[in-house]
Each structure stands twice: as structure tokens, then as C-alpha cells.
Amino acid sequence: MKNINKTTALLFFSIICLLCACKKDISLDPLNFQTTDKTNEAQLTNQLAGIYSSLQAEQLYGWGMWGYFAAGNDEGFNSGLSVTNTTTQALTEAFRSSSDDASYLNLWKALYAGVERANILLSVINQPIMNETKRANIKGQALFLRAYYFYLLVNNFGDVPYKTTLTSDLGTSFDIPETPTKNIYDSIIKDMTSADSLVQTINQAQTTTTITQTAVEGILARVCLSAAGSPNNGGQEYYKKALDWAEKAIKQNVHSLNNTPHPQYPNTPAYARLFINNMQNNFVDRNLTEGMWDAAFLSNGVGSYAGLGYLATQQLGVLMGITCPSTTSRSTGIYRAFPTLSNLYGTGDTRKDWVLSAYTLDSNSNKLPLGSKVTITPGRTIKVRDTIFKDGVPIKINYDTTYYGSGATAVANVDINTGAILSFTVTNGGSGYVSSPAPTLTTSFPSPGKNYKAGTITINPSTGAILTIPVVTQGTGYVTSFDRPVAKWRREYEMNMTKSTTVTSSNFPIIRYADVLLMAAEADLMVNGGSSTGLGYFNQVRRRAYNDNSHDAPSITLDSVMAERSRELCFEGVRRNDLKRWGLSVLIDKMSKVKDAIGNSNAPTSSILTSSLLGVNNFLSNPQKYSLYPIPSAELALEGALSQNPGW
């Protein structure tokens, strides 16, 4: 987080420790941090930091909201999943979980902890003698964050307790009844609307890591679209509100899409600029054009912040990133795309190769193009040296083997869309090779493929170096979308000189301007049938993707909006909720198409095939059940007013 200095970081850590201490391990029980008779401006500021800290929980933007809780969509999967995985995250991601699993309880607790912290701050907001503009700004952020945590609760768990009363004021009974989904949405919209007039503009704040007006307006558009769709089914009333809020953010004229590359990396696409900024904590580029609101993560537990002792949680770049075995900047790259996502991108769409990396990294961070590795075996002759006889019968034959050539290496250049070998690049010709007996080729990692045929290898007659390897038959299945790690956030761009092997300090974009444009286009489609204004919002996103207007859409439909949102916003934690609000039939259709696409693809290994199908099959076995998370069983045991969601 760029705008937190070391002193603030220490205060931030202290308030987190204080706020996280509970008498019991249940979210609605009283926190040790209670209201005070007197407070001051500095304490309010620290309390506000504590409210923000819930965003850093592993279950939210440290991993869950873009990883294991984002499962159940048609974009991608964790390639490490198997039926033997028993961690709570793996069980959640593969839809093998139960209401007893800690993932759900910890998400519930993190969100209600954020709510409680906001309630505490709001109960004392008027105590200090301070500048009224500052007071309003703090109040607006607290109101918004409380509403946002309730949005995540109602969107994921359905009817939940709407708790705006301090826990300390509840006496000895914490049995808070569930509030209907529609009432919660209306309360969220009311609080966020109030916050909009209280918080700073982004030009005043000069950061994306605190709540500002356009962030409020963009999230309000998201909330209203959720309320309009399934399961709330609020319809036109909420679609109109969504359009109003999205257009209010647009008409502020403070945001635009990044249409030029990152200033430090002119050879990267403009689309990549925001994600590079995420990895750099907006240090070089403040990200104020396209960025609207980020969940910020201080440090990765090394360097100048190592002594703070706080829990680092961000795993962007480590789990979701370019595969790299380095012991200092390791990335497992375990998240992969389904063929349905890979196939959505058209020729010339600059987003595809950034979302799905066309290379991996070696331990020295050198780029290894994603093609089949080629092993060149030298030609050889075998001669009988001697034979051992016993009683006139040969019992052992000794051979002399002569190898002709060594040292040659090559890479197969593969069409990343079709999986066909287009050509071979000889990276080291070696020496001593001969035409007869000729060397032979085999292909391996990342996928062996089938049916290719190489032509006659050309050899330098004077040195024996291999010069060229022609392709006679291209074959199929050498590289597919399964081989390409999801790589929006890349550790190559981290600025920390000393890197952790397990966590990063990357920001996470909770909402950005491209999302607002696409929400405005969708809401306009639902309200106005797709006006020229809504089409213009849609085509802004298309033009950035293709660097020109050659792929402008002449009109839009809900199907085209669905596809564009996936191409633009994949792996940013919004797809599952999009599919859910578009209706159960859409959700089932999309996941069924994923299953069909996997069956028709060339998965590189049986383990990848198993991983890709595990969650899909389990989800499709009962999609209505998995549309909502279960109310955690630990909460049901203590809160008698709660009831379990269907199917759990």
C-alpha cells in the first residue's frame, strides 16, 4: 500500500491485533475492542484501518474471493485439485465441502468482524472535536465498508442477520434473526448512498486503497445489478438504479481505461498496466485512471516490514501467476483456464496472452516459451565386439556403441490455439552429428501431443552441427489452454528486492473502470434495450482490447455482455456472482459447456483432466445447492435464530 508509512503500519498492525482478539471463536460474540467513553481523531483513524483489515483476510482478497470461493464459474480451475486433497480450501474449491468446513466459518467471521468494527466506530464518530470534513470522510468510509461486508454476506450466504447494533449492547443474547435478502440489499444501498456524499473524491484522496466517491458509485452499480437478478429478482427497479450509479461514476470524468502501456514496460499491452501496478503497490504509477478501489496488502513479510510480525495473506502471483521454480520468487502457477475461456478470445485480442501466459519461467526468471520441449537423441551404430561361448553356445554378446553427435537442443514452436507444432527452433546446434545414422526427436513437457512428423534434419557437414529441423506433419495437442498459467498478476514486476516464497504484497482490484463501463452497458440493455450510449460504453472496452475500432460491436445482447465480461474481468472474483445473478439456467448452461469443452480438448495429463473436471462435476451434481454457501454449523449451534440454506 503506497500511502501507509511505517508508523501508520505499526498502528495498523496494533489495531488489527486488538480487533481480532475474541472471547470465543464465534463472530457474533463480543470483541475485546469495545466502545470507549472518550475517543479522538487518531483513534478514529486507527479504528478505520481496523475495518479495512478484513479485506486482507485469506478468505477475502488474500486468496478466497479470487480463488477457492470463486469456483463454480466457467473461467478456470485449480490444477492441483484431487480427491485426496483434504484442506478446507481444496474441499471448498472442489465442492466436496460441508457446513462444518472452516472456510465458510472463517469467511463469515471475517465479514462480521468487519461489520462489528464499523459499528464500533460509528457509535463514537461524533465524540472527538475535529474537522467536520474529516469526520464526514471517516464516517462515510465506515458506512460503506459495513454495507460492503453485508453485501458479501447476503450475496454468498443469502438471508443473514443484519447487525447494526453493538455486540456489547446485546446483553447476554446473541440470537439475531435472519433478515430477508431484499431488506438487506435495500439497507446496503441506503448506507452506500449516504456514504457517497461523505467520502472524498479520488482526486482528493490520490489513492485507490481507500474508499472514494467513484468507488462507492461503482460498487453501488454492482450491488444493484445483484439485487436486480437472481435470487433476489428485483428487476427493473434495481436495473435503473444500477444504470444511474454506473453513469454517475462515468460522468465524474475522473476515470478512463488505460490505453497506453505501463511507463516502465512499453512492450506490454495497455490492458496489463493496471495489473503491473497491482504488483508494484501503485508505487510507480498511482493507478488513478482505471483503478477505483483496491484491497491493499502492506508487505510480504520481508525487508523493512519484516519485524512487524503481522500475518501476510496475499497469494496473488504465488498461486495465481506464471509458473516459476525459483527459491526466491516461486510461483506454482496452479490456476489454469478452461477451454471455454481460452476460446472466447478472438484473433488480435491483446488480453489473451496477458491473462494466459504464453511462457513459464526457470529458476533464474528466464522466459521459457510454452512449446513442447525437444530432446535430440544422436544417431548411433552398434557393432559386435566379442561373444562369450559355453559348450559352443553363445551366452553373452558384448557390443560397441558409437554415438554421432552431442549438445544439440531445440524448441518446438506451437500454435497456442490449435496445439499444432508449426516449426522447430534449434537453440544449440551441437556438434558431431551425421546424416546416417540420423539423430531422432522426442517431445515432452508441457504436453507431448501426437501425430507430428519431422522431416530430414539438416546438418553442417564440416562441424556436425544441426542447422534445421523441418516439420512435415504438424500434429495436435502439443499445447492447450491447460498448459498456460493464469497470469494477470506476475511476480516479474514485484518491486521488493527480497521476495517471499509464499506470499506477495500485490494489491487486488475490487473494482476498476472497465467493470463500470460493462455494468453500465448491461444496465442500459436491460432498461433501454441497448441505446447508442450503452453500446459506446461496451465498445470502449473492445477498442482497448484490439487497439483500434475494427472490432466494435454494432449492437449488444445479454450473451455478448456475458462473454465480454469474462474476457475482460476473468479471475477478478466477479464471474461466479455474475453467473448466479443471470439465473440458475444460465449457470447450469455455462458449466455444462465447460464440461463438454474439457471432453473435446487435449488435456496434457490425466491429473490435469481430473482436476479440471472434479469441481465441475461436483457442482453440476447440485447447482442449486452450491449457489449459496452453507450457514456455518458452528454458528447454527450457537445462534438459534439461524436456519440452514437449502441442500446443506
Helices and strands as residue ranges (DSSP letters): H 6-20, H 41-52, G 53-56, I 58-62, E 76-78, H 88-93, H 102-124, H 132-157, E 160-161, G 167-169, E 178-179, H 181-196, H 202-205, H 213-228, H 236-251, G 270-272, H 273-279, E 291-295, G 303-308, E 335-337, H 339-342, H 352-355, E 359-361, E 367-369, E 373-377, E 379-390, E 393-404, E 409-414, E 421-428, E 440-443, E 453-454, E 458-459, E 466-468, E 471-473, G 481-483, G 491-493, E 508-512, H 513-528, H 532-546, H 558-569, H 575-581, H 584-599, H 606-621, H 623-626, H 633-638
